[in-house]
Amino acid sequence: MSRRLLRASGIDVRFGGVRALRDVTVSVGPGEICGLIGPNGAGKTTLFDVLSGMRRPDAGTIAYDGTDITRRSPVWRARHGIRRTFQRQQLFGQLTVADNLLVAQDWRGGVRPAARRHRERAAAVLHECGLDALADSYAGGLPVGQARMVELARALADPPRVLLLDEPASGTTAEERRGLAAVIRHMADEENCAVLLVEHDVAFVMELCSRVVVLDLGRVLAEGTAAEIHADPAVREAYLGAGPGSAE
């Protein structure tokens, strides 16, 4: 990878006397899909909170395209192309699926030409995600798998440069996971988007990601290709040995 679009360096986070992250360094480049795995309490979601600006680290820095953004707000990061999904779905349940995507573009203004472009973009993303038939359905009534895809679609509504996906496959069927994987690959391959993926379905991560980082007890235990991680004795003992169904 020629450059790293988003890089966290030497990140420490403490909750009282608990050190949740310990000198963590992780990065992702344009067009790359990087997986982040680890057992319960490893610090994966805490790291996502730091990367998305929801939590300021006690030590360390976040660089975005070479610029220090450690003190930048979540809103600033989202508006500059760093988008995130959550373990627990954060859809606007009383809005339609299409309106959920339009809301993600509202900050750009609502004058008529812009509003038309927003609708066109929303329609294109809905089609890419296989959600055309659900455009007018209320998001709050969707089953888990469809809601996961809508949340991903909303993150794509305003074209991202970095995607932080927190357990996007949780609660989905095998067919739905294939659909999610296809959309994620499209964003990396065709849109040159940098993707950092937290997921407990190890097979999903190993098949999708070109590089995998393993966290354990708040520190980076290992980093490498899927094959290297799968063969690493320390990783197998800490995480993989517990089986692919292990969850945080």
Secondary structure, DSSP 8 states (H G I E B T S, - for coil): ----SEEEEEEEEEETTEEEEEEEEEEE-TT-EEEEE-STTSSHHHHHHHHHTSS--SEEEEEETTEE-TT--HHHHHHTTEEE--SS----TTSBHHHHHHHTTGGG---HHHHHHHHHHHHHHHHHTT-GGGTTSBGGG--HHHHHHHHHHHHHHS--SEEEEESTTTT--HHHHHHHHHHHHHHHHHH--EEEEE-S-HHHHHHH-SEEEEEETTEEEEEE-HHHHHH-HHHHHHTGGG-TT---
